[in-house]
Amino acid sequence: RTQHASGAPPEPLTLPECNGFLRKCLYAAIEHAHPPAAHKWLVTESLEGEGGGNKAVRLRVRPAEEAAAEPFSPAMHAEAQVAEKLSKLRESEGFLRVWRALVAAKVPVLVHNGLFDLLFLHDALIGPLPAPCTQFKAAVHAALPEVWDTKLLADQSGAYSDTALK
């Protein structure tokens, strides 16, 4: 832990803006380089980048009174990390929660020219697309037993000459 001769902590170090992957690598490198006890003194913060784009990272040393006021143990640190990761995971679940609710409800699903949508959803939420089409159809049918495609219905009825969405 470094301090100026005056006893004041050093100025925060703001690193350049970086994408999420590089920021995650930076946090991992900091975790690896500093033992858990150092986290009582070292604080990492994400800062919004210019125009709301990539974020910058600021490292700062906590003032002694702030660090002393917060009890620290490696177990507490690990618990806090797990809680933070679970929170971030829940935030990033997004559409997966909707998908699970839709699959659990077993309600009919209505699409318009939805083959590519179903291919994307399978790849993103169920798993990699299988080579044979029959396996894809079986997996989609297992998740969504009833899928209606309005474009296919309109084409097959012959009542409509143009079935494109406008």
C-alpha positions in Angstrom: 0.0 0.0 0.0 1.5 3.3 -1.0 0.9 6.8 0.4 2.3 10.2 -0.4 4.7 11.6 2.1 1.9 13.8 3.4 0.0 10.6 4.4 -2.8 11.2 1.9 -3.6 8.3 -0.4 -2.5 8.6 -4.1 -4.7 10.0 -6.7 -7.1 7.5 -8.4 -5.7 5.9 -11.6 -8.2 6.1 -14.5 -7.4 3.6 -17.3 -8.5 4.2 -20.9 -11.9 3.1 -22.1 -12.1 -0.5 -23.1 -14.7 -3.0 -24.1 -16.4 -5.5 -21.7 -14.0 -8.3 -22.5 -10.9 -6.3 -21.8 -12.5 -4.8 -18.7 -13.2 -8.4 -17.4 -9.6 -9.4 -18.2 -8.4 -6.3 -16.3 -10.5 -7.2 -13.2 -9.2 -10.8 -13.4 -5.6 -9.5 -13.5 -6.2 -7.3 -10.5 -7.8 -10.2 -8.6 -4.8 -12.4 -9.4 -2.1 -9.8 -8.6 -3.6 -8.7 -5.3 -4.5 -11.1 -2.4 -8.1 -10.8 -1.1 -6.9 -8.8 1.9 -5.8 -6.0 -0.5 -9.3 -5.5 -1.7 -10.0 -3.8 1.6 -7.6 -1.1 0.3 -8.0 -1.3 -3.5 -11.2 -0.2 -5.1 -12.1 -0.7 -8.8 -14.9 1.3 -10.4 -16.4 1.2 -13.9 -17.0 4.6 -15.4 -19.3 5.5 -18.3 -17.4 6.2 -21.4 -17.9 9.2 -23.7 -21.2 9.0 -25.5 -22.3 6.0 -23.3 -20.0 3.6 -25.2 -17.2 1.6 -23.7 -16.4 2.1 -20.1 -13.2 3.2 -18.4 -11.8 1.7 -15.2 -10.7 3.7 -12.3 -8.5 2.2 -9.5 -8.2 4.0 -6.2 -6.9 3.4 -2.7 -9.5 3.7 0.0 -8.7 6.2 2.7 -7.6 4.4 5.9 -10.7 5.4 7.9 -13.0 4.1 5.1 -11.1 0.8 5.0 -11.0 0.5 8.8 -14.8 1.1 9.0 -15.5 -1.9 6.8 -14.7 -5.2 8.4 -13.0 -7.6 6.0 -12.5 -11.3 5.8 -11.6 -13.5 2.8 -14.9 -15.4 3.3 -16.9 -12.1 3.2 -15.1 -11.1 0.1 -15.8 -14.4 -1.6 -19.5 -14.2 -0.6 -19.8 -10.6 -1.9 -18.2 -11.7 -5.2 -20.7 -14.6 -5.6 -23.6 -12.4 -4.8 -22.4 -9.8 -7.3 -21.9 -12.4 -10.0 -25.4 -13.9 -9.3 -26.9 -10.4 -9.6 -25.2 -9.7 -12.9 -26.2 -13.2 -14.2 -29.9 -12.5 -13.3 -29.7 -9.1 -15.0 -28.2 -10.6 -18.1 -30.7 -13.5 -18.3 -33.1 -11.2 -20.2 -35.0 -13.1 -22.8 -34.0 -16.5 -21.4 -36.5 -15.9 -18.6 -39.2 -15.1 -21.1 -38.3 -18.2 -23.2 -38.5 -20.4 -20.1 -41.9 -19.1 -19.2 -43.1 -19.6 -22.7 -41.8 -23.2 -22.8 -43.3 -23.9 -19.4 -46.7 -22.5 -20.4 -47.0 -24.8 -23.4 -49.2 -22.2 -25.2 -49.4 -21.9 -29.0 -46.8 -19.6 -30.5 -47.7 -17.4 -33.4 -45.0 -16.2 -35.9 -44.9 -14.7 -39.4 -42.3 -16.3 -41.6 -40.6 -17.4 -38.3 -38.2 -20.1 -39.5 -35.1 -17.9 -39.0 -36.4 -16.7 -35.7 -36.8 -20.2 -34.5 -33.4 -21.1 -35.8 -31.9 -18.2 -33.9 -33.8 -18.9 -30.7 -32.7 -22.6 -30.8 -29.0 -21.6 -31.3 -29.1 -18.9 -28.6 -31.3 -20.6 -26.0 -31.4 -24.4 -26.5 -28.0 -25.1 -28.0 -26.1 -25.4 -31.3 -28.2 -26.2 -34.3 -28.2 -29.9 -35.1 -27.1 -30.9 -38.7 -30.2 -32.9 -39.6 -33.4 -30.8 -39.9 -35.4 -33.5 -38.2 -33.5 -33.0 -34.9 -34.1 -29.3 -35.1 -37.8 -29.8 -35.6 -38.0 -32.3 -32.8 -36.2 -29.9 -30.4 -38.4 -27.0 -31.3 -41.5 -29.2 -31.0 -40.4 -30.4 -27.6 -40.0 -26.8 -26.4 -42.9 -25.3 -28.3 -45.5 -28.0 -29.1 -47.7 -25.7 -31.2 -46.2 -23.1 -33.6 -48.4 -21.3 -36.1 -46.8 -19.5 -39.0 -49.2 -16.9 -40.5 -47.2 -16.5 -43.7 -47.3 -20.3 -44.4 -51.1 -20.4 -43.6 -51.7 -17.4 -45.9 -49.6 -18.9 -48.7 -51.3 -22.3 -48.5 -54.8 -20.8 -48.4 -54.2 -19.2 -51.8 -56.4 -16.3 -50.7 -53.6 -13.8 -50.6 -51.2 -12.8 -53.4 -48.8 -10.9 -51.2 -48.0 -12.2 -47.7 -45.0 -10.0 -46.9 -45.1 -7.8 -43.8 -45.1 -4.1 -44.7 
